[in-house]
Amino acid sequence: MFNFLIFPYNNMEEGDYKSVQEIYAPTSICFGCGPANEEGLRIRSFRTEEGLEMVFSPLEEHQAFPGMINGGIIGTLLDCHGNWTAAIGLMDRSGKSEPPCTVTASYSIKLRKPTPYGAKLRITGEITSIDDDRAEVRMALYAEDEICATGKGLFVAVTEGHPAFHRWS
């Protein structure tokens, strides 16, 4: 459906590849996805055949209680990863060389089971519907190949005059 480049996730070594955030928004300060936010989550999303995928290793301070990841952290991971899935899909659809600045119009998550601390989390994002300036995205979070959370969101491209316009540059 979309021209996503395949990322060799199984053979990835930390730092071998630049994430879409590092390529298109290296100075972003977003708490969830900003590479320039030293205190943020600094997620790193990569292209796959289906959309985007990322791996995240939670820190001790991301726990809600001993051994389990905070739901707000899970929501932030899904929201930011979904937003980037939409932005890259919109870029590919338009044929442009840079993604549009996109924002979350709505998103929801379902916490299906407790997400354990200590496991690497794998998060997927896949576009389910796309138009010229918006995309609906389905997200899933896995811990040790077990699904712990799912989400869906609507992400829209913003134009000049919106506070988020050019926030990635």
KEBA-702097 format. One line per field, with one value per residue: residue number from 1; residue in three letters; x, y, z of N, C-alpha, C, CB in turn. Coordinates in pm, whole numbers. Glycine has a CB too. Layout:
BEGIN
kolba = NUM,...
torro = Ala,...
n_X = X,...
n_Y = Y,...
n_Z = Z,...
ca_X = X,...
ca_Y = Y,...
ca_Z = Z,...
c_X = X,...
c_Y = Y,...
c_Z = Z,...
cb_X = X,...
cb_Y = Y,...
cb_Z = Z,...
//
This chain:
BEGIN
kolba = 1,2,3,4,5,6,7,8,9,10,11,12,13,14,15,16,17,18,19,20,21,22,23,24,25,26,27,28,29,30,31,32,33,34,35,36,37,38,39,40,41,42,43,44,45,46,47,48,49,50,51,52,53,54,55,56,57,58,59,60,61,62,63,64,65,66,67,68,69,70,71,72,73,74,75,76,77,78,79,80,81,82,83,84,85,86,87,88,89,90,91,92,93,94,95,96,97,98,99,100,101,102,103,104,105,106,107,108,109,110,111,112,113,114,115,116,117,118,119,120,121,122,123,124,125,126,127,128,129,130,131,132,133,134,135,136,137,138,139,140,141,142,143,144,145,146,147,148,149,150,151,152,153,154,155,156,157,158,159,160,161,162,163,164,165,166,167,168,169
torro = Met,Phe,Asn,Phe,Leu,Ile,Phe,Pro,Tyr,Asn,Asn,Met,Glu,Glu,Gly,Asp,Tyr,Lys,Ser,Val,Gln,Glu,Ile,Tyr,Ala,Pro,Thr,Ser,Ile,Cys,Phe,Gly,Cys,Gly,Pro,Ala,Asn,Glu,Glu,Gly,Leu,Arg,Ile,Arg,Ser,Phe,Arg,Thr,Glu,Glu,Gly,Leu,Glu,Met,Val,Phe,Ser,Pro,Leu,Glu,Glu,His,Gln,Ala,Phe,Pro,Gly,Met,Ile,Asn,Gly,Gly,Ile,Ile,Gly,Thr,Leu,Leu,Asp,Cys,His,Gly,Asn,Trp,Thr,Ala,Ala,Ile,Gly,Leu,Met,Asp,Arg,Ser,Gly,Lys,Ser,Glu,Pro,Pro,Cys,Thr,Val,Thr,Ala,Ser,Tyr,Ser,Ile,Lys,Leu,Arg,Lys,Pro,Thr,Pro,Tyr,Gly,Ala,Lys,Leu,Arg,Ile,Thr,Gly,Glu,Ile,Thr,Ser,Ile,Asp,Asp,Asp,Arg,Ala,Glu,Val,Arg,Met,Ala,Leu,Tyr,Ala,Glu,Asp,Glu,Ile,Cys,Ala,Thr,Gly,Lys,Gly,Leu,Phe,Val,Ala,Val,Thr,Glu,Gly,His,Pro,Ala,Phe,His,Arg,Trp,Ser
n_X = 81,191,500,711,1038,1228,1341,1615,1541,1593,1864,1977,2208,2255,2250,2338,2176,1997,1711,1372,1307,1559,1653,1462,1387,1598,1641,1420,1227,1032,880,831,937,1149,1474,1648,1578,1704,1595,1377,1186,1290,1232,1296,1210,1165,1144,938,803,531,486,594,835,956,1190,1198,1358,1253,1320,1404,1261,1030,837,514,451,645,803,625,530,441,120,90,338,332,118,232,444,300,146,340,486,282,215,447,438,216,309,527,395,222,413,528,301,254,483,683,1001,1032,866,534,457,293,14,-150,-482,-673,-651,-654,-598,-568,-506,-404,-283,-69,237,554,837,1178,1173,1241,1054,853,717,467,349,92,-60,-404,-588,-574,-552,-517,-421,-424,-403,-507,-400,-296,-169,53,180,431,566,822,718,450,136,72,-50,-273,-350,-511,-514,-581,-407,-305,-186,-43,-74,95,93,-22,68,241,357,642,779,959,1190
n_Y = -119,131,301,203,171,-120,-211,-363,-501,-725,-760,-538,-323,-118,218,183,269,562,692,781,1009,1116,1169,1349,1533,1636,1835,1842,1886,1735,1551,1275,1191,1351,1392,1581,1619,1567,1469,1331,1057,986,825,593,543,324,243,-16,-289,-271,-26,165,72,22,-19,-14,42,47,263,251,456,469,309,222,93,-138,-333,-298,-110,234,352,601,643,435,524,760,655,511,719,909,741,658,906,965,752,825,1073,996,828,1016,1180,999,947,1196,1232,1401,1515,1551,1496,1616,1852,1704,1656,1514,1441,1281,1004,671,426,84,-87,-393,-591,-601,-427,-544,-435,-432,-583,-555,-338,-368,-177,-127,47,112,231,273,415,683,1024,1335,1515,1385,1092,773,558,242,104,-109,-257,-466,-694,-909,-1060,-1076,-927,-624,-375,-185,53,332,603,936,1143,1461,1677,1995,2345,2652,2893,2740,2639,2417,2404,2355,2258,2054,2135
n_Z = 0,82,18,200,324,385,701,855,1118,1285,1267,1375,1530,1813,1732,1471,1261,1155,1308,1207,1347,1411,1156,1036,1236,1413,1607,1766,2063,2180,2442,2414,2160,2085,1973,2079,2342,2635,2872,2794,2643,2398,2163,1895,1582,1305,955,821,625,676,802,1060,1308,1639,1910,2259,2564,2876,3156,3507,3636,3486,3582,3717,3946,4141,3902,3688,3398,3372,3276,3150,3033,2848,2690,2585,2433,2235,2123,2019,1846,1672,1562,1415,1236,1085,980,817,638,516,397,212,56,-62,-208,-135,1,271,582,666,928,1187,1407,1694,1660,1776,1998,2125,2374,2466,2746,2765,2918,3209,3158,3165,3355,3259,3033,2685,2486,2204,1951,1715,1425,1201,910,867,728,498,394,212,411,653,865,974,1226,1343,1639,1827,2123,2234,2472,2515,2298,2364,2344,2498,2496,2291,2035,1869,1641,1518,1313,1208,948,998,917,824,1082,1278,1608,1615,1369,1176,1395,1401,1286
ca_X = 0,278,637,800,1162,1240,1448,1659,1531,1652,2010,2014,2291,2225,2324,2378,2088,1929,1565,1304,1317,1695,1668,1374,1362,1706,1639,1291,1233,915,913,828,1014,1250,1614,1721,1529,1786,1513,1261,1194,1377,1203,1363,1121,1227,1054,923,710,395,476,712,855,1058,1217,1222,1397,1211,1408,1342,1165,911,747,400,477,758,793,527,547,335,30,118,456,283,40,324,514,208,109,450,518,172,228,553,389,131,390,604,297,178,526,536,183,266,603,776,1123,1026,730,466,441,164,-26,-251,-619,-733,-595,-700,-519,-628,-404,-459,-226,41,360,660,966,1290,1162,1242,922,848,594,443,252,48,-166,-526,-660,-494,-605,-411,-364,-449,-391,-545,-293,-314,-43,54,299,462,677,856,625,311,76,36,-134,-303,-400,-543,-514,-596,-299,-329,-81,-81,-24,155,3,-45,187,331,414,789,837,1062,1312
ca_Y = 0,247,273,203,97,-229,-192,-495,-493,-839,-751,-403,-291,16,326,155,338,679,681,889,1128,1171,1218,1459,1627,1619,1936,1837,1873,1660,1459,1136,1154,1450,1354,1685,1627,1476,1413,1266,914,980,703,581,466,283,192,-159,-307,-238,110,192,-14,71,-95,79,-20,137,287,226,562,456,213,270,26,-228,-437,-270,20,332,365,727,619,352,613,850,575,483,846,963,647,668,1035,951,662,907,1174,929,785,1135,1219,905,965,1322,1230,1503,1461,1569,1476,1735,1858,1645,1657,1416,1491,1194,870,592,306,-21,-159,-528,-664,-523,-426,-567,-364,-522,-639,-460,-322,-350,-105,-119,145,80,319,203,504,804,1126,1430,1584,1310,946,693,464,138,78,-221,-266,-603,-724,-1051,-1113,-1077,-795,-564,-258,-150,190,384,748,1019,1240,1553,1771,2132,2444,2772,2959,2647,2641,2304,2411,2359,2224,1954,2189
ca_Z = 0,90,-22,315,307,483,798,902,1263,1356,1262,1415,1644,1860,1670,1333,1168,1207,1314,1134,1431,1396,1018,1001,1345,1509,1714,1835,2209,2227,2550,2370,2041,2050,1993,2153,2480,2717,2979,2734,2610,2280,2087,1766,1495,1178,852,792,514,718,857,1143,1424,1732,2031,2369,2691,2983,3270,3637,3668,3403,3647,3794,4073,4113,3801,3582,3334,3389,3162,3081,2948,2737,2604,2515,2331,2126,2060,1938,1738,1578,1494,1315,1132,999,910,711,538,442,313,100,-29,-136,-289,-88,61,415,631,716,1074,1221,1548,1731,1670,1878,2007,2239,2398,2548,2821,2763,3031,3264,3078,3264,3354,3235,2898,2575,2430,2059,1918,1572,1378,1065,862,829,637,473,304,180,527,777,858,1090,1252,1445,1709,1922,2208,2274,2564,2497,2198,2412,2327,2626,2473,2153,2024,1737,1646,1400,1313,1097,911,1030,824,883,1176,1389,1695,1590,1234,1174,1525,1385,1225
c_X = 86,420,733,924,1172,1361,1487,1661,1603,1804,2062,2105,2260,2313,2364,2299,2029,1779,1502,1309,1454,1717,1590,1352,1472,1707,1508,1309,1112,958,920,927,1127,1392,1692,1675,1602,1704,1393,1285,1282,1357,1272,1281,1188,1121,1056,830,570,379,604,715,964,1075,1252,1255,1361,1316,1332,1235,1039,810,631,409,582,725,699,541,421,252,51,239,413,205,129,399,424,171,219,485,408,179,335,513,304,215,468,510,247,289,534,420,197,386,705,895,1129,882,667,471,301,141,-131,-386,-695,-654,-652,-610,-601,-511,-456,-406,-111,168,478,782,1076,1288,1178,1103,934,713,584,341,220,-68,-286,-610,-577,-565,-492,-344,-385,-434,-440,-443,-335,-177,-59,186,313,576,701,754,481,256,27,-57,-157,-354,-438,-548,-539,-494,-315,-208,-131,-15,34,50,-32,81,287,397,564,851,950,1191,1396
c_Y = 126,206,283,121,-7,-202,-329,-502,-605,-833,-616,-402,-148,119,302,235,461,654,793,1018,1195,1228,1347,1563,1622,1720,1937,1815,1798,1561,1315,1103,1249,1404,1454,1699,1523,1407,1333,1119,889,851,709,486,443,226,39,-169,-259,-94,147,95,46,-28,6,0,76,147,262,330,559,358,285,216,-79,-335,-409,-127,105,345,494,717,537,438,707,776,551,611,897,870,650,796,1027,855,740,1005,1111,880,902,1185,1129,924,1089,1323,1335,1437,1479,1549,1608,1734,1806,1654,1550,1485,1411,1064,802,471,209,-94,-300,-616,-581,-538,-436,-478,-468,-587,-526,-457,-299,-287,-93,-9,116,171,233,284,630,894,1226,1489,1510,1161,885,582,367,109,-43,-222,-410,-605,-873,-1123,-1130,-937,-743,-444,-241,-7,222,535,811,1130,1328,1643,1912,2227,2563,2846,2871,2645,2527,2309,2436,2327,2123,2010,2262
c_Z = 0,59,97,283,416,571,855,1055,1337,1360,1310,1537,1683,1790,1525,1231,1235,1202,1233,1215,1414,1256,996,1111,1451,1624,1792,1984,2265,2334,2501,2260,2006,2078,2078,2298,2564,2827,2925,2705,2488,2199,1952,1679,1360,1084,848,671,550,764,928,1259,1510,1845,2140,2494,2804,3094,3399,3671,3582,3463,3718,3937,4041,4009,3686,3532,3350,3262,3084,2989,2827,2639,2523,2405,2210,2051,1969,1821,1630,1496,1384,1203,1032,917,793,601,453,350,190,2,-117,-231,-248,-18,212,461,673,869,1105,1371,1569,1741,1775,1882,2130,2252,2483,2614,2844,2875,3084,3178,3174,3244,3334,3099,2797,2515,2280,2026,1767,1543,1233,1027,819,731,619,372,281,304,659,755,988,1103,1362,1506,1801,1996,2257,2375,2554,2409,2247,2399,2463,2610,2323,2151,1882,1750,1512,1412,1190,1075,942,931,900,966,1294,1476,1670,1453,1244,1309,1514,1330,1327
cb_X = -93,268,679,728,1284,1252,1405,1798,1388,1609,2058,1891,2444,2242,2444,2361,1976,1967,1515,1156,1294,1799,1620,1243,1226,1835,1664,1203,1241,847,810,693,923,1224,1682,1705,1375,1901,1463,1223,1054,1522,1052,1511,986,1339,1091,866,705,353,357,713,890,1022,1333,1098,1550,1078,1466,1449,1232,950,824,267,345,804,751,384,581,394,-111,139,569,195,-57,424,560,81,76,574,535,39,262,682,307,27,488,687,179,136,657,536,56,277,568,705,1243,1078,728,319,462,157,-79,-215,-691,-885,-440,-850,-385,-720,-370,-429,-177,70,370,702,988,1292,1026,1350,845,868,591,393,306,7,-117,-608,-804,-353,-735,-467,-424,-589,-244,-692,-162,-380,1,31,291,498,644,867,676,301,-41,160,-70,-408,-297,-678,-385,-742,-159,-453,-41,-41,-135,212,-124,-81,142,255,346,836,730,1013,1278
cb_Y = -1,314,370,148,192,-368,-95,-528,-492,-969,-775,-322,-311,25,353,8,244,807,685,849,1092,1062,1110,1405,1597,1628,2073,1727,2011,1586,1470,1103,1143,1576,1337,1818,1606,1553,1524,1335,859,990,684,528,539,180,249,-239,-454,-330,120,339,-160,210,-201,170,-54,90,432,225,697,410,127,227,-38,-294,-559,-294,1,468,358,839,546,236,694,912,442,415,950,985,503,661,1146,902,545,984,1241,811,718,1247,1213,761,976,1438,1250,1602,1527,1710,1378,1742,2005,1498,1797,1348,1484,1166,873,549,340,-119,-88,-593,-808,-566,-297,-712,-282,-629,-713,-496,-206,-486,36,-254,290,-71,408,171,536,767,1196,1540,1720,1341,904,636,538,6,203,-357,-167,-688,-679,-1121,-1243,-1128,-801,-521,-129,-249,289,326,797,1075,1171,1638,1757,2168,2490,2864,3000,2503,2635,2175,2522,2497,2168,1844,2282
cb_Z = 120,228,-132,440,309,413,912,847,1302,1292,1121,1443,1613,2012,1748,1304,1118,1126,1461,1105,1578,1426,918,961,1410,1438,1656,1776,2274,2109,2662,2323,1926,2125,1860,2084,2486,2780,3071,2608,2585,2323,2069,1782,1477,1202,715,917,472,827,954,1194,1382,1787,2010,2393,2693,3042,3267,3746,3654,3264,3746,3728,4138,4240,3864,3634,3185,3427,3208,3181,3029,2790,2687,2613,2390,2179,2167,2025,1794,1650,1595,1382,1194,1083,1008,768,606,540,392,153,57,-41,-432,9,-1,457,749,666,1130,1174,1591,1865,1532,1847,2013,2223,2468,2463,2958,2631,2989,3409,2989,3260,3489,3339,2878,2467,2498,1981,1985,1517,1395,1055,744,952,690,422,363,96,537,831,830,1077,1291,1384,1790,1849,2329,2150,2713,2634,2150,2560,2226,2701,2534,2090,2074,1682,1701,1385,1317,1124,760,1175,730,773,1105,1337,1839,1602,1151,1130,1616,1297,1111
//
